[in-house]
Amino acid sequence: MENLPKALELLLIGMITVFVILCIVILLGKLLILFVNRFFPEKDCITPKSINSTNTVDDNTALIINEIVKQITSSKGVVSNIRKL
């Protein structure tokens, strides 16, 4: 029983150390994301006019398909090619 306070002290110090290190990792990760998004932004998405360069579908259809893909993928998907089957 004489080692119990020392064991609890080591447990507390270890848990606090792990918590602080995890907070530092999360903070550095968020800072890295902010840095990359600020200094290396994504290039603009393809516009419907450049999609329809081969004239396989009309402009209205290309615009509708592009908007549907944006809605389904939360603006993360990009239409690169449209052709009739």
Secondary structure, 3 states (H helix, E strand, C coil): CCCHHHHHHHHHHHHHHHHHHHHHHHHHHHHHHHHHHHHCCCCCCCCHHHHHHHCCCCHHHHHHHHHHHHHHCCCCCCCCCCCCC
